[in-house]
Amino acid sequence: MIDKISMSLPKDRLPATLALHLEAIRNGAASIRVHDVAEHVQAIKIQQALDAT
Protein backbone atom coordinates (compact mmCIF):
# COMPACT_ATOMS: atom_id res chain seq x y z
CA MET A 1 0.00 0.00 0.00
CA ILE A 2 2.67 2.51 0.98
CA ASP A 3 4.66 1.91 -2.19
CA LYS A 4 1.61 2.68 -4.32
CA ILE A 5 1.29 6.09 -2.64
CA SER A 6 4.97 6.93 -2.19
CA MET A 7 7.48 4.73 -3.97
CA SER A 8 10.12 3.60 -1.50
CA LEU A 9 12.13 0.66 -0.34
CA PRO A 10 10.74 -1.33 2.60
CA LYS A 11 13.59 -0.14 4.83
CA ASP A 12 12.51 3.48 4.23
CA ARG A 13 8.82 3.11 5.09
CA LEU A 14 8.77 3.61 8.86
CA PRO A 15 7.45 7.20 8.69
CA ALA A 16 4.57 6.15 6.45
CA THR A 17 3.87 3.12 8.62
CA LEU A 18 3.68 5.35 11.68
CA ALA A 19 1.25 7.67 9.89
CA LEU A 20 -0.98 4.77 8.87
CA HIS A 21 -0.93 3.26 12.34
CA LEU A 22 -1.74 6.59 14.02
CA GLU A 23 -4.70 6.97 11.67
CA ALA A 24 -5.84 3.42 12.46
CA ILE A 25 -5.73 4.22 16.17
CA ARG A 26 -7.59 7.47 15.60
CA ASN A 27 -10.28 5.47 13.80
CA GLY A 28 -10.73 3.06 16.68
CA ALA A 29 -8.18 0.28 16.19
CA ALA A 30 -7.85 -1.54 19.49
CA SER A 31 -4.43 -2.97 18.62
CA ILE A 32 -1.75 -2.76 15.98
CA ARG A 33 1.08 -5.17 15.20
CA VAL A 34 4.48 -3.48 15.05
CA HIS A 35 8.16 -4.32 14.81
CA ASP A 36 9.48 -0.88 15.77
CA VAL A 37 7.98 -0.70 19.24
CA ALA A 38 9.93 2.24 20.66
CA GLU A 39 9.20 4.39 17.62
CA HIS A 40 5.50 3.57 17.77
CA VAL A 41 5.27 4.26 21.50
CA GLN A 42 6.91 7.65 20.96
CA ALA A 43 4.63 8.54 18.05
CA ILE A 44 1.50 7.46 19.94
CA LYS A 45 2.49 9.51 23.01
CA ILE A 46 3.09 12.58 20.86
CA GLN A 47 -0.26 12.12 19.10
CA GLN A 48 -2.05 11.73 22.43
CA ALA A 49 -0.41 14.93 23.69
CA LEU A 50 -1.43 16.82 20.55
CA ASP A 51 -4.99 15.52 20.84
CA ALA A 52 -5.18 16.66 24.46
CA THR A 53 -4.45 20.30 23.62
N, CA and C of each residue as an Amber inpcrd file, in Angstrom:
protein
   159
   0.8150000  -1.1920000   0.0000000   0.0000000   0.0000000   0.0000000
   0.8610000   1.2590000   0.0000000   1.8370000   1.3150000   0.8900000
   2.6720000   2.5100000   0.9850000   3.3760000   2.7750000  -0.3400000
   3.9060000   1.7330000  -0.9530000   4.6600000   1.9050000  -2.1920000
   3.7940000   2.4260000  -3.3260000   2.5030000   2.1680000  -3.2830000
   1.6070000   2.6780000  -4.3170000   1.3530000   4.1750000  -4.1460000
   1.4900000   4.6670000  -2.9300000   1.2860000   6.0890000  -2.6440000
   2.6000000   6.8550000  -2.7630000   3.6550000   6.2850000  -2.2070000
   4.9680000   6.9270000  -2.1920000   6.0300000   5.8570000  -2.4170000
   6.5230000   5.7770000  -3.6470000   7.4850000   4.7320000  -3.9680000
   8.6950000   4.7980000  -3.0370000   9.0060000   3.6650000  -2.4280000
  10.1200000   3.6040000  -1.4950000  10.4980000   2.1560000  -1.2540000
  11.6770000   1.9880000  -0.7370000  12.1270000   0.6590000  -0.3360000
  11.5170000   0.3160000   1.0230000  11.3030000  -0.9510000   1.3080000
  10.7390000  -1.3340000   2.6010000  11.4910000  -0.7380000   3.7940000
  12.8050000  -0.6540000   3.7090000  13.5930000  -0.1410000   4.8320000
  13.3560000   1.3530000   5.0740000  12.7370000   2.0410000   4.1250000
  12.5100000   3.4790000   4.2350000  11.0590000   3.8370000   4.5270000
  10.2630000   2.8780000   4.9500000   8.8230000   3.1060000   5.0890000
   8.3320000   3.3310000   6.5150000   9.2190000   3.4300000   7.4780000
   8.7710000   3.6110000   8.8610000   7.9180000   4.8700000   9.0410000
   8.3100000   6.0240000   8.4960000   7.4500000   7.2050000   8.6860000
   6.0320000   7.0020000   8.1600000   5.8940000   6.3960000   7.0070000
   4.5660000   6.1510000   6.4470000   3.8060000   5.1170000   7.2730000
   4.5070000   4.1270000   7.7580000   3.8730000   3.1150000   8.6170000
   3.3430000   3.7610000   9.8850000   4.1320000   4.6390000  10.4820000
   3.6780000   5.3520000  11.6830000   2.4270000   6.1660000  11.3800000
   2.4160000   6.8660000  10.2590000   1.2490000   7.6680000   9.8880000
   0.0040000   6.7980000   9.7320000   0.1550000   5.6750000   9.0510000
  -0.9800000   4.7710000   8.8710000  -1.4680000   4.2060000  10.1970000
  -0.5450000   3.8280000  11.0600000  -0.9320000   3.2590000  12.3440000
  -1.5940000   4.3020000  13.2420000  -1.0990000   5.5420000  13.2270000
  -1.7410000   6.5890000  14.0160000  -3.1640000   6.8360000  13.5240000
  -3.3510000   6.8010000  12.2250000  -4.7010000   6.9750000  11.6690000
  -5.5990000   5.8000000  12.0490000  -5.0550000   4.5960000  12.0440000
  -5.8350000   3.4240000  12.4550000  -6.2860000   3.5590000  13.9050000
  -5.3800000   4.0210000  14.7580000  -5.7280000   4.2170000  16.1750000
  -6.7890000   5.2970000  16.3000000  -6.6210000   6.3820000  15.5610000
  -7.5910000   7.4720000  15.5980000  -8.9720000   6.9880000  15.1740000
  -9.0090000   6.0050000  14.2890000 -10.2800000   5.4700000  13.7970000
 -10.7920000   4.2910000  14.6120000 -10.1830000   4.0460000  15.7690000
 -10.7320000   3.0590000  16.6840000 -10.0340000   1.7200000  16.7540000
  -8.8930000   1.5620000  16.0950000  -8.1820000   0.2820000  16.1860000
  -7.8190000   0.0060000  17.6430000  -8.1410000  -1.1670000  18.1060000
  -7.8470000  -1.5430000  19.4880000  -6.4080000  -2.0120000  19.6480000
  -5.8180000  -2.5150000  18.5680000  -4.4310000  -2.9690000  18.6250000
  -3.8180000  -2.8750000  17.2340000  -2.5090000  -2.7480000  17.2230000
  -1.7550000  -2.7630000  15.9790000  -0.5420000  -3.6520000  16.1890000
  -0.0880000  -4.2940000  15.1270000   1.0840000  -5.1720000  15.2010000
   2.2720000  -4.3960000  14.6510000   3.3210000  -4.2830000  15.4620000
   4.4760000  -3.4810000  15.0520000   5.7720000  -4.2280000  15.2990000
   6.8150000  -3.8180000  14.5810000   8.1580000  -4.3210000  14.8120000
   9.0130000  -3.2590000  15.4910000   8.7150000  -1.9970000  15.2200000
   9.4780000  -0.8770000  15.7710000   8.7240000  -0.3130000  16.9730000
   8.8050000  -1.0210000  18.0710000   7.9800000  -0.7030000  19.2400000
   8.2990000   0.6660000  19.8100000   9.5610000   0.9600000  20.0450000
   9.9350000   2.2350000  20.6550000   9.4640000   3.4150000  19.8090000
   9.6150000   3.3150000  18.5090000   9.1980000   4.3860000  17.6190000
   7.6830000   4.5790000  17.6510000   6.9590000   3.4810000  17.7030000
   5.4980000   3.5670000  17.7670000   5.0280000   4.1400000  19.1030000
   5.6430000   3.7230000  20.1890000   5.2700000   4.2630000  21.5030000
   5.4850000   5.7710000  21.5160000   6.6250000   6.2200000  20.9960000
   6.9070000   7.6470000  20.9630000   5.8840000   8.3910000  20.1060000
   5.5900000   7.8850000  18.9370000   4.6250000   8.5360000  18.0500000
   3.2350000   8.5880000  18.6770000   2.8170000   7.4950000  19.3090000
   1.4960000   7.4590000  19.9430000   1.4280000   8.4500000  21.0970000
   2.4690000   8.5460000  21.9010000   2.4880000   9.5080000  23.0100000
   2.4120000  10.9400000  22.5000000   3.1380000  11.2380000  21.4370000
   3.0890000  12.5840000  20.8600000   1.6930000  12.8720000  20.3290000
   1.0940000  11.9110000  19.6240000  -0.2570000  12.1180000  19.0960000
  -1.2630000  12.3320000  20.2210000  -1.1440000  11.5680000  21.2920000
  -2.0450000  11.7340000  22.4260000  -1.8880000  13.1200000  23.0400000
  -0.6550000  13.5950000  23.1510000  -0.4150000  14.9340000  23.6950000
  -1.0040000  16.0020000  22.7960000  -0.8530000  15.8480000  21.4910000
  -1.4320000  16.8170000  20.5490000  -2.9580000  16.8030000  20.6300000
  -3.5370000  15.6210000  20.7540000  -4.9920000  15.5230000  20.8350000
  -5.5450000  16.1260000  22.1150000  -4.7320000  16.1590000  23.1620000
  -5.1810000  16.6600000  24.4630000  -5.1610000  18.1840000  24.5290000
  -4.5380000  18.8120000  23.5640000  -4.4530000  20.2970000  23.6240000
  -5.5980000  20.9510000  22.9120000
